[in-house]
Amino acid sequence: MSFVTELLISASLIISGIFGFVGSYGLVKLKDTVQRLHAPTKATTLGVGGTLIASMIWFYAEHGYFSVHELLITLFLFLTAPITANFIAKSYMVRHMRPDDLPDTEGDHGWSIYDDPPERTPDA
């Protein structure tokens, strides 16, 4: 394996470790649930992504082909992390916020987490 390949793999692992550490630290140190959402969904996702990139580079350098496993894991991770964060945010809103606390949606429908959208009066 060439020096450049080893350097790319090492840099990718170091960067992913930094993102993973920052995401874990943020998860522990941030106070509110909504603040804690950003730590695991953003930083830790990038940390795992860096590790997967390092693995793809290593497989290509060692065996001469890209491994599809890492691409599938990356796709799964980037699809599920925002959806999970959305569900956590909506459950937080239902448990801790009243409909009056939320801004107006400026549309025909209210917030999706509440059953009854507020009645709208037509502007005169």
MMTF fields as JSON, N, C-alpha, C and O atoms, coordinates in Angstrom:
{
  "mmtfVersion": "1.0.0",
  "mmtfProducer": "UNKNOWN",
  "numBonds": 495,
  "numAtoms": 496,
  "numGroups": 124,
  "numChains": 1,
  "numModels": 1,
  "chainsPerModel": [1],
  "groupsPerChain": [124],
  "chainIdList": ["A"],
  "bondAtomList": [4, 2, 8, 6, 12, 10, 16, 14, 20, 18, 24, 22, 28, 26, 32, 30, 36, 34, 40, 38, 44, 42, 48, 46, 52, 50, 56, 54, 60, 58, 64, 62, 68, 66, 72, 70, 76, 74, 80, 78, 84, 82, 88, 86, 92, 90, 96, 94, 100, 98, 104, 102, 108, 106, 112, 110, 116, 114, 120, 118, 124, 122, 128, 126, 132, 130, 136, 134, 140, 138, 144, 142, 148, 146, 152, 150, 156, 154, 160, 158, 164, 162, 168, 166, 172, 170, 176, 174, 180, 178, 184, 182, 188, 186, 192, 190, 196, 194, 200, 198, 204, 202, 208, 206, 212, 210, 216, 214, 220, 218, 224, 222, 228, 226, 232, 230, 236, 234, 240, 238, 244, 242, 248, 246, 252, 250, 256, 254, 260, 258, 264, 262, 268, 266, 272, 270, 276, 274, 280, 278, 284, 282, 288, 286, 292, 290, 296, 294, 300, 298, 304, 302, 308, 306, 312, 310, 316, 314, 320, 318, 324, 322, 328, 326, 332, 330, 336, 334, 340, 338, 344, 342, 348, 346, 352, 350, 356, 354, 360, 358, 364, 362, 368, 366, 372, 370, 376, 374, 380, 378, 384, 382, 388, 386, 392, 390, 396, 394, 400, 398, 404, 402, 408, 406, 412, 410, 416, 414, 420, 418, 424, 422, 428, 426, 432, 430, 436, 434, 440, 438, 444, 442, 448, 446, 452, 450, 456, 454, 460, 458, 464, 462, 468, 466, 472, 470, 476, 474, 480, 478, 484, 482, 488, 486, 492, 490],
  "bondOrderList": [1, 1, 1, 1, 1, 1, 1, 1, 1, 1, 1, 1, 1, 1, 1, 1, 1, 1, 1, 1, 1, 1, 1, 1, 1, 1, 1, 1, 1, 1, 1, 1, 1, 1, 1, 1, 1, 1, 1, 1, 1, 1, 1, 1, 1, 1, 1, 1, 1, 1, 1, 1, 1, 1, 1, 1, 1, 1, 1, 1, 1, 1, 1, 1, 1, 1, 1, 1, 1, 1, 1, 1, 1, 1, 1, 1, 1, 1, 1, 1, 1, 1, 1, 1, 1, 1, 1, 1, 1, 1, 1, 1, 1, 1, 1, 1, 1, 1, 1, 1, 1, 1, 1, 1, 1, 1, 1, 1, 1, 1, 1, 1, 1, 1, 1, 1, 1, 1, 1, 1, 1, 1, 1],
  "groupList": [{"groupName": "MET", "atomNameList": ["N", "CA", "C", "O"], "elementList": ["N", "C", "C", "O"], "formalChargeList": [0, 0, 0, 0], "bondAtomList": [1, 0, 2, 1, 3, 2], "bondOrderList": [1, 1, 2], "singleLetterCode": "M", "chemCompType": "L-PEPTIDE LINKING"}, {"groupName": "SER", "atomNameList": ["N", "CA", "C", "O"], "elementList": ["N", "C", "C", "O"], "formalChargeList": [0, 0, 0, 0], "bondAtomList": [1, 0, 2, 1, 3, 2], "bondOrderList": [1, 1, 2], "singleLetterCode": "S", "chemCompType": "L-PEPTIDE LINKING"}, {"groupName": "PHE", "atomNameList": ["N", "CA", "C", "O"], "elementList": ["N", "C", "C", "O"], "formalChargeList": [0, 0, 0, 0], "bondAtomList": [1, 0, 2, 1, 3, 2], "bondOrderList": [1, 1, 2], "singleLetterCode": "F", "chemCompType": "L-PEPTIDE LINKING"}, {"groupName": "VAL", "atomNameList": ["N", "CA", "C", "O"], "elementList": ["N", "C", "C", "O"], "formalChargeList": [0, 0, 0, 0], "bondAtomList": [1, 0, 2, 1, 3, 2], "bondOrderList": [1, 1, 2], "singleLetterCode": "V", "chemCompType": "L-PEPTIDE LINKING"}, {"groupName": "THR", "atomNameList": ["N", "CA", "C", "O"], "elementList": ["N", "C", "C", "O"], "formalChargeList": [0, 0, 0, 0], "bondAtomList": [1, 0, 2, 1, 3, 2], "bondOrderList": [1, 1, 2], "singleLetterCode": "T", "chemCompType": "L-PEPTIDE LINKING"}, {"groupName": "GLU", "atomNameList": ["N", "CA", "C", "O"], "elementList": ["N", "C", "C", "O"], "formalChargeList": [0, 0, 0, 0], "bondAtomList": [1, 0, 2, 1, 3, 2], "bondOrderList": [1, 1, 2], "singleLetterCode": "E", "chemCompType": "L-PEPTIDE LINKING"}, {"groupName": "LEU", "atomNameList": ["N", "CA", "C", "O"], "elementList": ["N", "C", "C", "O"], "formalChargeList": [0, 0, 0, 0], "bondAtomList": [1, 0, 2, 1, 3, 2], "bondOrderList": [1, 1, 2], "singleLetterCode": "L", "chemCompType": "L-PEPTIDE LINKING"}, {"groupName": "ILE", "atomNameList": ["N", "CA", "C", "O"], "elementList": ["N", "C", "C", "O"], "formalChargeList": [0, 0, 0, 0], "bondAtomList": [1, 0, 2, 1, 3, 2], "bondOrderList": [1, 1, 2], "singleLetterCode": "I", "chemCompType": "L-PEPTIDE LINKING"}, {"groupName": "ALA", "atomNameList": ["N", "CA", "C", "O"], "elementList": ["N", "C", "C", "O"], "formalChargeList": [0, 0, 0, 0], "bondAtomList": [1, 0, 2, 1, 3, 2], "bondOrderList": [1, 1, 2], "singleLetterCode": "A", "chemCompType": "L-PEPTIDE LINKING"}, {"groupName": "GLY", "atomNameList": ["N", "CA", "C", "O"], "elementList": ["N", "C", "C", "O"], "formalChargeList": [0, 0, 0, 0], "bondAtomList": [1, 0, 2, 1, 3, 2], "bondOrderList": [1, 1, 2], "singleLetterCode": "G", "chemCompType": "PEPTIDE LINKING"}, {"groupName": "TYR", "atomNameList": ["N", "CA", "C", "O"], "elementList": ["N", "C", "C", "O"], "formalChargeList": [0, 0, 0, 0], "bondAtomList": [1, 0, 2, 1, 3, 2], "bondOrderList": [1, 1, 2], "singleLetterCode": "Y", "chemCompType": "L-PEPTIDE LINKING"}, {"groupName": "LYS", "atomNameList": ["N", "CA", "C", "O"], "elementList": ["N", "C", "C", "O"], "formalChargeList": [0, 0, 0, 0], "bondAtomList": [1, 0, 2, 1, 3, 2], "bondOrderList": [1, 1, 2], "singleLetterCode": "K", "chemCompType": "L-PEPTIDE LINKING"}, {"groupName": "ASP", "atomNameList": ["N", "CA", "C", "O"], "elementList": ["N", "C", "C", "O"], "formalChargeList": [0, 0, 0, 0], "bondAtomList": [1, 0, 2, 1, 3, 2], "bondOrderList": [1, 1, 2], "singleLetterCode": "D", "chemCompType": "L-PEPTIDE LINKING"}, {"groupName": "GLN", "atomNameList": ["N", "CA", "C", "O"], "elementList": ["N", "C", "C", "O"], "formalChargeList": [0, 0, 0, 0], "bondAtomList": [1, 0, 2, 1, 3, 2], "bondOrderList": [1, 1, 2], "singleLetterCode": "Q", "chemCompType": "L-PEPTIDE LINKING"}, {"groupName": "ARG", "atomNameList": ["N", "CA", "C", "O"], "elementList": ["N", "C", "C", "O"], "formalChargeList": [0, 0, 0, 0], "bondAtomList": [1, 0, 2, 1, 3, 2], "bondOrderList": [1, 1, 2], "singleLetterCode": "R", "chemCompType": "L-PEPTIDE LINKING"}, {"groupName": "HIS", "atomNameList": ["N", "CA", "C", "O"], "elementList": ["N", "C", "C", "O"], "formalChargeList": [0, 0, 0, 0], "bondAtomList": [1, 0, 2, 1, 3, 2], "bondOrderList": [1, 1, 2], "singleLetterCode": "H", "chemCompType": "L-PEPTIDE LINKING"}, {"groupName": "PRO", "atomNameList": ["N", "CA", "C", "O"], "elementList": ["N", "C", "C", "O"], "formalChargeList": [0, 0, 0, 0], "bondAtomList": [1, 0, 2, 1, 3, 2], "bondOrderList": [1, 1, 2], "singleLetterCode": "P", "chemCompType": "L-PEPTIDE LINKING"}, {"groupName": "TRP", "atomNameList": ["N", "CA", "C", "O"], "elementList": ["N", "C", "C", "O"], "formalChargeList": [0, 0, 0, 0], "bondAtomList": [1, 0, 2, 1, 3, 2], "bondOrderList": [1, 1, 2], "singleLetterCode": "W", "chemCompType": "L-PEPTIDE LINKING"}, {"groupName": "ASN", "atomNameList": ["N", "CA", "C", "O"], "elementList": ["N", "C", "C", "O"], "formalChargeList": [0, 0, 0, 0], "bondAtomList": [1, 0, 2, 1, 3, 2], "bondOrderList": [1, 1, 2], "singleLetterCode": "N", "chemCompType": "L-PEPTIDE LINKING"}],
  "groupTypeList": [0, 1, 2, 3, 4, 5, 6, 6, 7, 1, 8, 1, 6, 7, 7, 1, 9, 7, 2, 9, 2, 3, 9, 1, 10, 9, 6, 3, 11, 6, 11, 12, 4, 3, 13, 14, 6, 15, 8, 16, 4, 11, 8, 4, 4, 6, 9, 3, 9, 9, 4, 6, 7, 8, 1, 0, 7, 17, 2, 10, 8, 5, 15, 9, 10, 2, 1, 3, 15, 5, 6, 6, 7, 4, 6, 2, 6, 2, 6, 4, 8, 16, 7, 4, 8, 18, 2, 7, 8, 11, 1, 10, 0, 3, 14, 15, 0, 14, 16, 12, 12, 6, 16, 12, 4, 5, 9, 12, 15, 9, 17, 1, 7, 10, 12, 12, 16, 16, 5, 14, 4, 16, 12, 8],
  "groupIdList": [1, 2, 3, 4, 5, 6, 7, 8, 9, 10, 11, 12, 13, 14, 15, 16, 17, 18, 19, 20, 21, 22, 23, 24, 25, 26, 27, 28, 29, 30, 31, 32, 33, 34, 35, 36, 37, 38, 39, 40, 41, 42, 43, 44, 45, 46, 47, 48, 49, 50, 51, 52, 53, 54, 55, 56, 57, 58, 59, 60, 61, 62, 63, 64, 65, 66, 67, 68, 69, 70, 71, 72, 73, 74, 75, 76, 77, 78, 79, 80, 81, 82, 83, 84, 85, 86, 87, 88, 89, 90, 91, 92, 93, 94, 95, 96, 97, 98, 99, 100, 101, 102, 103, 104, 105, 106, 107, 108, 109, 110, 111, 112, 113, 114, 115, 116, 117, 118, 119, 120, 121, 122, 123, 124],
  "secStructList": [7, 7, 2, 2, 2, 2, 2, 2, 2, 2, 2, 2, 2, 2, 2, 2, 2, 2, 2, 2, 2, 2, 2, 2, 2, 2, 2, 2, 2, 7, 7, 1, 2, 2, 2, 2, 2, 2, 0, 0, 0, 0, 0, 2, 2, 2, 2, 2, 2, 2, 2, 2, 2, 2, 2, 2, 2, 2, 2, 2, 2, 2, 2, 1, 1, 7, 7, 2, 2, 2, 2, 2, 2, 2, 2, 2, 2, 2, 2, 2, 2, 2, 2, 2, 2, 2, 2, 2, 2, 2, 2, 2, 2, 2, 2, 2, 7, 7, 4, 4, 4, 1, 7, 7, 7, 7, 1, 1, 1, 7, 7, 6, 6, 1, 1, 1, 7, 7, 7, 7, 7, 7, 7, 7],
  "xCoordList": [0.855, 0.0, 0.897, 1.905, 0.54, 1.384, 1.212, 0.26, 2.163, 2.143, 0.937, 0.328, 0.594, -0.549, -1.848, -2.704, -1.993, -3.2, -3.289, -4.349, -2.165, -2.148, -2.428, -3.082, -1.94, -2.2, -3.68, -4.251, -4.302, -5.742, -6.571, -7.51, -6.224, -6.959, -6.783, -7.752, -5.557, -5.301, -6.024, -6.618, -5.971, -6.652, -8.161, -8.801, -8.724, -10.155, -10.541, -11.572, -9.72, -10.003, -9.851, -10.631, -8.855, -8.673, -9.832, -10.365, -10.222, -11.35, -12.633, -13.413, -12.853, -14.068, -14.024, -15.058, -12.846, -12.727, -13.029, -13.66, -12.58, -12.867, -14.365, -14.937, -15.0, -16.449, -17.199, -18.153, -16.777, -17.421, -17.262, -18.203, -16.066, -15.839, -16.676, -17.287, -16.71, -17.495, -18.984, -19.685, -19.468, -20.872, -21.2, -22.249, -20.32, -20.542, -20.459, -21.264, -19.489, -19.343, -20.57, -21.058, -21.066, -22.263, -23.484, -24.333, -23.581, -24.714, -24.715, -25.777, -23.536, -23.43, -23.6, -24.265, -23.022, -22.968, -24.177, -24.488, -24.855, -25.984, -27.147, -27.349, -27.906, -28.89, -30.26, -30.885, -30.728, -32.098, -32.146, -31.168, -33.27, -33.428, -33.275, -32.668, -33.815, -33.732, -32.281, -31.853, -31.523, -30.105, -29.344, -28.44, -29.694, -28.998, -29.254, -28.496, -30.29, -30.573, -29.433, -29.124, -28.818, -27.816, -26.527, -25.843, -26.184, -24.919, -24.88, -23.976, -25.818, -25.692, -26.106, -25.583, -27.027, -27.489, -26.548, -26.494, -25.817, -24.919, -23.481, -22.923, -22.896, -21.474, -21.167, -20.2, -21.96, -21.676, -21.928, -21.234, -22.901, -23.125, -21.9, -21.499, -21.306, -20.089, -18.928, -18.06, -18.905, -17.858, -17.932, -16.911, -19.105, -19.269, -19.002, -18.434, -19.413, -19.143, -17.653, -17.224, -16.855, -15.406, -14.787, -13.868, -15.286, -14.797, -15.149, -14.341, -16.335, -16.735, -15.912, -15.577, -15.587, -14.728, -13.341, -12.767, -12.811, -11.512, -11.568, -10.625, -12.655, -12.804, -12.894, -12.326, -13.603, -13.698, -12.337, -11.989, -11.569, -10.229, -9.342, -8.602, -9.416, -8.577, -8.937, -8.049, -10.241, -10.645, -10.196, -9.774, -10.287, -9.858, -8.348, -7.874, -7.594, -6.14, -5.673, -4.693, -6.35, -5.916, -6.401, -5.652, -7.651, -8.244, -8.52, -8.777, -8.472, -8.652, -10.091, -10.347, -11.036, -12.433, -13.084, -12.656, -14.126, -14.887, -15.843, -16.456, -15.962, -16.897, -18.271, -18.399, -19.273, -20.637, -21.215, -22.136, -20.692, -21.221, -21.156, -22.117, -20.028, -19.88, -20.831, -21.359, -21.045, -21.992, -23.415, -24.161, -23.793, -25.129, -25.28, -26.327, -24.241, -24.294, -24.414, -25.192, -23.646, -23.713, -25.096, -25.64, -25.657, -27.002, -28.03, -28.874, -27.956, -28.879, -28.723, -29.714, -27.482, -27.219, -27.736, -28.383, -27.456, -27.889, -29.396, -29.95, -30.066, -31.523, -32.215, -33.239, -31.672, -32.369, -32.067, -32.931, -30.903, -30.569, -31.501, -31.972, -31.794, -32.729, -34.154, -34.864, -34.567, -35.924, -36.045, -37.047, -35.026, -35.028, -35.029, -35.765, -34.226, -34.2, -35.555, -35.991, -36.218, -37.535, -38.545, -39.345, -38.515, -39.437, -39.164, -40.102, -37.905, -37.571, -38.022, -38.559, -37.819, -38.244, -39.761, -40.27, -40.48, -41.947, -42.462, -43.402, -41.865, -42.314, -41.993, -42.765, -40.873, -40.556, -41.581, -42.027, -41.955, -42.923, -44.275, -44.934, -44.691, -45.989, -45.987, -46.97, -44.892, -44.839, -44.572, -45.007, -43.869, -43.398, -43.887, -43.6, -44.608, -45.039, -46.542, -47.118, -47.159, -48.569, -48.687, -47.739, -49.825, -49.98, -49.789, -49.375, -50.088, -49.919, -48.445, -48.115, -47.553, -46.125, -45.464, -44.379, -46.108, -45.508, -45.856, -46.922, -44.984, -45.298, -46.385, -46.641, -47.012, -48.054, -47.429, -46.349, -48.117, -47.587, -47.812, -47.218, -48.649, -48.958, -49.459, -49.225, -50.138, -50.715, -52.109, -52.655, -52.688, -54.028, -54.058, -55.112, -52.933, -52.877, -52.026, -51.114, -52.341, -51.56, -50.378, -49.97, -49.844, -48.731, -49.233, -50.328, -48.456, -48.89, -48.956, -49.535, -48.388, -48.381, -49.653, -49.891, -50.46, -51.705, -52.885, -52.86, -53.915, -55.076, -55.884, -56.251, -56.153, -57.022, -56.185, -55.594, -56.124, -55.452, -56.308, -57.535, -55.686, -56.48, -57.332, -56.935, -58.508, -59.416, -58.813, -58.298, -58.88, -58.348, -59.516, -60.542, -59.321, -60.318, -59.76, -58.59, -60.579, -60.068, -59.714, -60.406, -58.635, -58.227, -59.204, -59.611, -59.555, -60.5, -59.825, -60.49],
  "yCoordList": [-1.174, 0.0, 1.232, 1.269, 2.22, 3.405, 4.34, 4.231, 5.251, 6.209, 7.134, 7.48, 7.532, 8.44, 7.762, 8.394, 6.486, 5.749, 5.645, 5.857, 5.318, 5.239, 6.595, 6.675, 7.654, 8.997, 9.356, 9.945, 9.009, 9.263, 8.489, 9.029, 7.237, 6.413, 6.982, 7.098, 7.333, 7.884, 9.213, 9.441, 10.083, 11.377, 11.191, 11.882, 10.265, 10.004, 9.467, 9.85, 8.588, 8.045, 9.097, 9.124, 9.959, 11.021, 12.006, 12.395, 12.408, 13.336, 12.714, 13.379, 11.436, 10.784, 10.643, 10.75, 10.406, 10.342, 11.673, 11.72, 12.753, 14.084, 14.368, 14.847, 14.07, 14.277, 13.401, 13.857, 12.154, 11.264, 11.764, 11.706, 12.259, 12.785, 14.026, 14.152, 14.943, 16.167, 15.836, 16.44, 14.879, 14.478, 13.846, 14.129, 12.997, 12.371, 13.388, 13.356, 14.288, 15.337, 16.246, 16.62, 16.597, 17.427, 16.732, 17.371, 15.433, 14.678, 14.696, 14.738, 14.664, 14.666, 16.076, 16.248, 17.079, 18.411, 19.301, 20.175, 19.113, 19.988, 19.683, 18.54, 20.72, 20.617, 20.135, 19.33, 20.602, 20.375, 19.271, 19.046, 18.596, 17.532, 18.052, 17.39, 19.224, 19.783, 20.134, 19.954, 20.631, 20.896, 19.597, 19.537, 18.573, 17.284, 16.584, 15.692, 16.968, 16.354, 16.557, 15.658, 17.71, 18.035, 17.256, 16.955, 16.923, 16.225, 14.843, 14.593, 13.941, 12.622, 12.596, 11.788, 13.455, 13.362, 14.021, 13.611, 15.013, 15.702, 15.196, 14.605, 15.433, 15.144, 13.654, 13.227, 12.88, 11.45, 10.795, 9.844, 11.281, 10.768, 11.023, 10.153, 12.198, 12.488, 11.633, 11.247, 11.335, 10.474, 9.068, 8.508, 8.497, 7.168, 7.206, 6.267, 8.291, 8.438, 8.453, 7.868, 9.116, 9.125, 7.749, 7.384, 6.988, 5.622, 4.753, 3.931, 4.928, 4.156, 4.55, 3.695, 5.829, 6.259, 5.629, 5.169, 5.61, 4.971, 3.493, 2.961, 2.831, 1.414, 1.196, 0.238, 2.079, 1.948, 2.147, 1.434, 3.122, 3.342, 2.129, 1.704, 1.575, 0.419, -0.789, -1.468, -1.06, -2.193, -2.007, -2.962, -0.772, -0.545, -0.719, -1.297, -0.22, -0.329, -1.767, -2.19, -2.511, -3.868, -4.914, -5.821, -4.79, -5.829, -5.377, -6.21, -4.068, -3.581, -3.327, -3.106, -3.351, -3.045, -2.343, -2.485, -1.585, -0.921, -1.915, -2.734, -1.835, -2.688, -2.024, -0.857, -2.763, -2.238, -2.127, -1.343, -2.894, -2.875, -1.474, -1.013, -0.813, 0.517, 1.522, 2.406, 1.39, 2.283, 2.069, 3.032, 0.817, 0.541, 1.042, 1.579, 0.87, 1.377, 2.899, 3.467, 3.552, 5.011, 5.478, 6.427, 4.823, 5.169, 4.988, 5.856, 3.872, 3.611, 4.659, 5.152, 4.998, 5.971, 7.356, 8.019, 7.793, 9.124, 9.209, 10.308, 8.087, 8.097, 8.046, 8.701, 7.279, 7.084, 8.15, 8.428, 8.755, 9.751, 10.967, 11.371, 11.571, 12.709, 12.321, 13.096, 11.139, 10.686, 10.479, 10.863, 9.871, 9.667, 11.002, 11.171, 11.946, 13.265, 13.958, 14.636, 13.793, 14.379, 13.784, 14.517, 12.477, 11.845, 12.284, 12.515, 12.403, 12.859, 14.292, 14.622, 15.154, 16.547, 16.661, 17.454, 15.872, 15.934, 15.411, 15.976, 14.352, 13.853, 14.856, 14.993, 15.551, 16.606, 17.727, 18.234, 18.115, 19.193, 18.808, 19.635, 17.573, 17.134, 17.141, 17.54, 16.704, 16.599, 17.925, 18.11, 18.852, 20.033, 21.365, 22.404, 21.374, 22.647, 22.634, 21.621, 23.788, 23.959, 24.498, 25.091, 24.305, 24.855, 26.372, 26.902, 27.07, 28.529, 28.937, 30.054, 28.036, 28.351, 28.305, 28.855, 27.658, 27.459, 28.606, 29.207, 28.917, 29.991, 29.57, 28.382, 30.547, 30.276, 29.63, 30.025, 28.64, 27.94, 28.709, 28.377, 29.716, 30.552, 29.729, 30.082, 28.652, 27.823, 27.396, 27.869, 26.503, 26.029, 25.017, 24.781, 24.424, 23.372, 23.831, 24.644, 23.294, 23.599, 22.648, 22.017, 22.551, 21.648, 20.209, 19.923, 19.318, 17.932, 17.152, 16.067, 17.666, 16.914, 17.131, 16.426, 18.088, 18.353, 17.969, 18.159, 17.426, 16.943, 18.072, 17.997, 19.092, 20.17, 21.381, 22.029, 21.694, 22.948, 24.11, 24.009, 25.198, 26.355, 26.886, 26.874, 27.349, 27.896, 29.161, 30.013, 29.275, 30.45, 31.327, 30.848, 32.574, 33.504, 34.144, 34.525, 34.268, 34.884, 36.338, 37.051, 36.764, 38.159, 39.031, 38.701, 40.137, 41.035, 42.018, 42.842],
  "zCoordList": [0.0, 0.0, 0.0, 0.705, -0.774, -0.91, 0.293, 1.065, 0.417, 1.513, 1.406, 2.418, 0.196, -0.006, 0.431, 1.05, 0.11, 0.509, 2.027, 2.616, 2.648, 4.113, 4.743, 5.783, 4.123, 4.625, 4.501, 5.419, 3.384, 3.213, 4.231, 4.817, 4.434, 5.411, 6.817, 7.566, 7.172, 8.508, 8.719, 9.773, 7.719, 7.84, 7.983, 8.775, 7.223, 7.307, 8.685, 9.237, 9.233, 10.566, 11.658, 12.609, 11.526, 12.527, 12.478, 13.517, 11.281, 11.141, 11.672, 12.354, 11.36, 11.862, 13.38, 14.039, 13.939, 15.395, 16.058, 17.114, 15.439, 15.985, 15.944, 16.923, 14.809, 14.72, 15.719, 16.35, 15.864, 16.838, 18.258, 19.049, 18.591, 19.934, 20.193, 21.254, 19.232, 19.397, 19.527, 20.34, 18.728, 18.833, 20.171, 20.749, 20.668, 21.972, 23.096, 24.027, 23.016, 24.023, 24.041, 25.108, 22.853, 22.776, 23.339, 23.96, 23.128, 23.658, 25.182, 25.803, 25.782, 27.24, 27.801, 28.823, 27.167, 27.737, 27.448, 28.258, 26.342, 26.036, 26.969, 27.378, 27.298, 28.37, 27.922, 28.613, 26.799, 26.374, 25.312, 24.6, 25.213, 24.222, 22.807, 21.965, 22.537, 21.193, 20.856, 19.716, 21.832, 21.607, 21.396, 20.563, 22.13, 22.026, 20.693, 20.312, 19.995, 18.696, 17.703, 16.921, 17.73, 16.717, 16.901, 15.923, 18.139, 18.371, 17.705, 16.907, 17.996, 17.368, 15.903, 15.135, 15.502, 14.115, 13.131, 11.971, 13.549, 12.622, 12.772, 11.847, 13.933, 14.107, 14.092, 13.462, 14.762, 14.813, 13.462, 13.103, 12.711, 11.361, 10.49, 9.716, 10.605, 9.857, 10.356, 9.572, 11.657, 12.188, 11.627, 11.227, 11.591, 11.01, 9.51, 8.953, 8.856, 7.427, 7.118, 6.124, 7.956, 7.763, 7.929, 7.196, 8.885, 9.07, 7.872, 7.44, 7.341, 6.161, 4.932, 4.112, 4.801, 3.696, 3.827, 2.84, 5.041, 5.26, 4.905, 4.32, 5.249, 4.921, 3.409, 2.885, 2.711, 1.254, 0.588, -0.353, 1.083, 0.522, 0.772, -0.115, 1.968, 2.296, 1.428, 0.911, 1.266, 0.429, -1.012, -1.664, -1.51, -2.888, -3.026, -4.004, -2.049, -2.113, -1.908, -2.521, -1.07, -0.727, -1.731, -2.094, -2.178, -3.027, -4.46, -5.33, -4.715, -6.072, -6.489, -7.673, -5.562, -5.889, -4.706, -3.56, -5.01, -3.954, -3.312, -3.997, -2.006, -1.29, -1.263, -0.895, -1.648, -1.686, -0.276, -0.048, 0.661, 2.027, 2.642, 3.257, 2.471, 3.048, 2.395, 3.069, 1.11, 0.439, 0.947, 1.126, 1.177, 1.705, 3.138, 3.503, 3.946, 5.322, 5.316, 6.082, 4.456, 4.358, 3.923, 4.488, 2.935, 2.471, 3.589, 3.807, 4.285, 5.391, 6.483, 7.021, 6.811, 7.867, 7.493, 8.305, 6.274, 5.862, 5.634, 5.638, 5.438, 5.321, 6.676, 6.869, 7.617, 8.884, 9.923, 10.755, 9.921, 10.953, 10.921, 11.984, 9.768, 9.788, 10.161, 10.802, 9.768, 10.106, 11.607, 12.211, 12.214, 13.662, 14.387, 15.358, 13.94, 14.567, 14.444, 15.375, 13.311, 13.121, 14.102, 14.684, 14.29, 15.239, 16.668, 17.431, 17.041, 18.395, 18.596, 19.654, 17.607, 17.72, 17.834, 18.627, 17.045, 17.115, 18.453, 19.012, 18.971, 20.272, 21.378, 22.328, 21.267, 22.235, 22.156, 23.185, 20.946, 20.786, 21.372, 22.002, 21.174, 21.7, 23.225, 23.849, 23.818, 25.273, 25.975, 27.112, 25.33, 26.046, 25.495, 26.09, 24.391, 23.814, 23.561, 23.164, 23.801, 23.483, 22.067, 21.553, 21.434, 20.078, 20.015, 18.984, 21.109, 21.125, 21.124, 20.729, 21.567, 21.617, 20.24, 20.051, 19.295, 17.977, 17.046, 17.18, 16.114, 15.165, 14.189, 13.998, 13.583, 12.6, 11.363, 10.925, 10.81, 9.639, 8.344, 7.319, 8.377, 7.212, 6.029, 4.873, 6.322, 5.277, 5.668, 6.665, 4.885, 5.174, 6.306, 6.896, 6.612, 7.62, 8.794, 8.642, 9.963, 11.158, 11.286, 10.311, 12.467, 12.735, 12.701, 13.187, 12.142, 11.962, 13.265, 13.295, 14.329, 15.585, 16.397, 17.378, 15.999, 16.71, 15.832, 14.616, 16.465, 15.722, 15.091, 13.919, 15.849, 15.383, 14.983, 15.847, 13.705, 13.34, 13.817, 13.833, 14.202, 14.645, 13.511, 12.346, 13.879, 12.88, 12.286, 13.01, 10.993, 10.314, 9.862, 9.378, 10.036, 9.538, 8.277, 8.243, 7.245, 6.009, 6.247, 6.974, 5.628, 5.75, 4.957, 3.842, 5.57, 4.907, 4.02, 3.393]
}
